[in-house]
Amino acid sequence: MIYDRFARKTTALRTEQSMPVSRILLLVPICLAVTSTAYAADVQCTTADKSAWLPPAQVKAMLEQHGFTNVGAIKPNERKCYVVQATDNTGAKRTLYLDPTDGALRAME
């Protein structure tokens, strides 16, 4: 009888605690998506002169070697990044922000 009361109390506690945890787990991907989008908008890729930038064709080849497909036109933005639309290895369409001097990925949406 004592064990039965103890078991009911611990089961009730587990049920009460699982609700907030499930809500937190639901909110984590949403927060990450908002944070990465805000970060991508503010990323500064390089301060190097455009003469030091890699040609877009070379950057496109690098992306394809790393598993990206459907690589779109690579264009510079106002923050001195190359911006390109591509499909990642999971099939998701992404916007990539690349350092034009070495092709390094700085942010992805």
C-alpha positions as CSV (number, residue, x, y, z in Angstrom):
1,M,0.0,0.0,0.0
2,I,2.8,2.4,0.8
3,Y,4.5,1.5,-2.4
4,D,1.3,2.0,-4.4
5,R,0.9,5.6,-3.0
6,F,4.6,6.3,-3.8
7,A,4.2,5.0,-7.4
8,R,1.2,7.2,-8.0
9,K,3.0,10.3,-6.7
10,T,6.1,9.7,-8.9
11,T,4.0,9.0,-11.9
12,A,2.1,12.3,-11.4
13,L,5.3,14.2,-11.0
14,R,6.7,12.7,-14.2
15,T,3.5,13.7,-16.1
16,E,3.6,17.3,-14.7
17,Q,7.3,17.7,-15.6
18,S,7.0,16.3,-19.2
19,M,4.7,19.1,-20.3
20,P,7.2,22.0,-20.0
21,V,10.0,19.9,-21.5
22,S,7.9,19.0,-24.5
23,R,7.1,22.7,-25.0
24,I,10.7,23.7,-24.7
25,L,11.8,21.0,-27.2
26,L,9.1,22.4,-29.6
27,L,10.4,25.9,-29.3
28,V,14.1,25.1,-29.8
29,P,14.0,24.7,-33.6
30,I,11.9,27.8,-34.0
31,C,14.4,29.9,-31.9
32,L,17.3,28.5,-33.9
33,A,15.6,29.4,-37.2
34,V,14.9,33.0,-36.1
35,T,18.5,33.4,-34.8
36,S,20.2,32.0,-37.9
37,T,18.1,34.3,-40.1
38,A,18.9,37.3,-38.1
39,Y,22.6,36.4,-38.0
40,A,22.7,35.8,-41.8
41,A,21.3,39.3,-42.4
42,D,24.1,40.9,-40.3
43,V,27.1,38.7,-41.4
44,Q,30.1,40.6,-42.8
45,C,32.2,38.2,-44.9
46,T,35.3,40.2,-45.9
47,T,37.0,43.5,-45.9
48,A,39.3,42.5,-48.8
49,D,39.3,44.3,-52.1
50,K,37.3,42.8,-54.9
51,S,40.6,42.0,-56.8
52,A,41.2,39.3,-54.1
53,W,37.9,37.6,-54.6
54,L,37.6,34.2,-56.2
55,P,35.7,34.0,-59.5
56,P,32.1,32.9,-59.0
57,A,32.7,29.8,-61.3
58,Q,35.4,28.6,-58.9
59,V,33.1,29.1,-55.9
60,K,30.3,27.2,-57.7
61,A,32.7,24.3,-58.3
62,M,33.6,24.3,-54.6
63,L,30.0,24.1,-53.6
64,E,29.3,21.2,-55.9
65,Q,32.3,19.3,-54.6
66,H,30.8,19.7,-51.1
67,G,27.5,18.2,-52.1
68,F,25.4,21.2,-53.0
69,T,23.2,20.8,-56.1
70,N,21.1,23.3,-58.2
71,V,23.6,26.0,-57.4
72,G,22.2,29.3,-58.6
73,A,23.8,32.5,-59.8
74,I,26.5,33.7,-57.3
75,K,26.1,37.4,-56.6
76,P,27.8,39.8,-54.2
77,N,25.7,41.6,-51.6
78,E,26.2,44.9,-49.8
79,R,28.0,43.2,-46.9
80,K,30.8,41.9,-49.1
81,C,29.5,38.3,-49.2
82,Y,28.7,36.0,-52.1
83,V,25.1,35.0,-51.8
84,V,23.7,32.0,-53.7
85,Q,20.7,29.7,-53.6
86,A,21.5,26.0,-53.6
87,T,20.1,22.6,-52.5
88,D,21.9,20.8,-49.7
89,N,22.4,17.1,-49.3
90,T,19.1,16.6,-47.6
91,G,17.2,18.2,-50.5
92,A,16.4,21.5,-48.7
93,K,16.8,24.7,-50.6
94,R,19.2,27.1,-48.8
95,T,20.5,30.6,-49.1
96,L,24.3,30.5,-48.6
97,Y,26.5,33.5,-47.5
98,L,30.1,32.8,-48.6
99,D,33.4,34.6,-48.0
100,P,34.4,35.6,-51.6
101,T,38.1,35.4,-50.8
102,D,38.2,31.7,-49.9
103,G,34.6,30.4,-50.5
104,A,34.1,29.7,-46.7
105,L,30.5,29.3,-45.6
106,R,29.7,32.2,-43.2
107,A,25.9,31.7,-42.8
108,M,23.1,29.7,-44.2
109,E,19.3,30.2,-44.2
